[in-house]
């Protein structure tokens, strides 16, 4: 009888200590989760080593602006991710993979900021992922997760971007000798493609006489088309053009569809055929210092 009582007492004490330990562990886990914040930057991606500087510039700007918050990167393009892994052994997660890892590592507040120019198909896909994680409850969900805006979401964004483009390109001497700048955007069948027309409107309203009426925007996969840009140019007396990407990264489209010297269908070849002198400026928007500042501002708006 005595032995049974002793055993029962020891068992009760053991279970109490386990319960206490479990309670302490649970409290520690909650504290760790509340205090751990992270920023996930999301780009379409690029497999061209010489083009990665634009993405790296924005990542670096975010890290400098938020030194106490861990900053990570994900790519939305599976083709680029697989190519990087196969050819260079570089593994970059998708947004779902990156967020799952951050949850497993007990991040409690996660801010997802895209590097997309417009809120098109890629942005919609990203939003669906963030919404899915936001809907999860319990230990597999985040106490807080939020998605930031792309660079162009409304007319005010277009006006801001137009000013940045004008200042940067003028600073690089791209309007000297009566030159005009032709920008190539990606283009999409998504309704957000309308942002390119809104962007051209903002560029047309620039008040600086040195650049007013000398920046034209087209897309490689939608409207405005090359023919639209050409028709607008023919209304001017400009005969010298600077071709630049209106994309975060000066990747495949910029190097081939825009400035491919050996491609008879590239914009460089087509403009030359029309009698224009053409100068490529293959610098992605991500490498513009003011774009990096704007990107940081987007994140600041998200975390407030």
Phi, psi and omega in degrees: 000314180299317181297321180295322179294318179297315180299316180298319181295317179296319180297317179298316180296320180295314180296323178295318180293322178295317178298320179295318179296318180296320179295318178297315180299320180296320179293318179298317180298319180295318179297315181299320184290323180294326187269353186260115180246149179212152177242125176252114177268136185235121178241159172296318177108168175207147177257001181268115183305322182287348182259350184291344182302328181293317178291316179299325179297317181289323177296316180297319179297319179294318180295321179292324182283335182230068186295339182263007181237133181289132181247127180235167185231140174225153177247143177269338182276113178291327179298314180293319180300313182293323178294317178298319181292318183289316187270330186231002178068021181262125180250118177238127185286161169281166176304316178298320179296315182298318181291323178297320179294319180294325176293316180297331179268013171069034170288138181253328179237115184236130180245119183256115182242117180280156173259015183287148179283314181235162178275067182267211184298317180297321179292320178299317178298317179295319180298321179296325178292313180297318178299322180296315178294324180294332181280345181286136178249162177079204189290344180264004177249167176263137173302329178209129174215137184218149180248131180274175182268152173288181183294323182240111178235343183203180184295323179298321177298321180294319178297318179296315180295321179301317179296319179297314180299314182298314181295316182294311183293324176294320179295334178271005178073025185279356178250003180291157180058036176058036178279157171241155179250131175249120180259138175249117172266174182284305183088150183202151174287352180293152179300337180294350177301339179299340180296334179291321177292321177295324179292319177297323176299318179294321178295323180290338182267004179302133185272343181293116183297339181288338183235348184302129179074016184234017174233125183236139184238129174228177178231157182273337185237005180205217179246151356297145182267176174302317180297325177297315180295316181299317180298321179292321180294324183293346177276355179249177177258009182291136177232001180234126186238148169248124179259125183221148178282138170259061183218153180299322183241137174273076185259226186299313181299317182293317185280336183248299182293326181271306191240022180290107183293331183265001181257113182294345180261359179290157179297325178301312181294319182293320179291322177298321179298331178276000176096010180272146167278133189232134177234115178285143173231088188269072178233121179289155180302329181299343180266357176283126180305320181289332176291321177298320178295320178295322179298316177299320179298321177301317180292320178300320177296328182285320186273350181294000000 
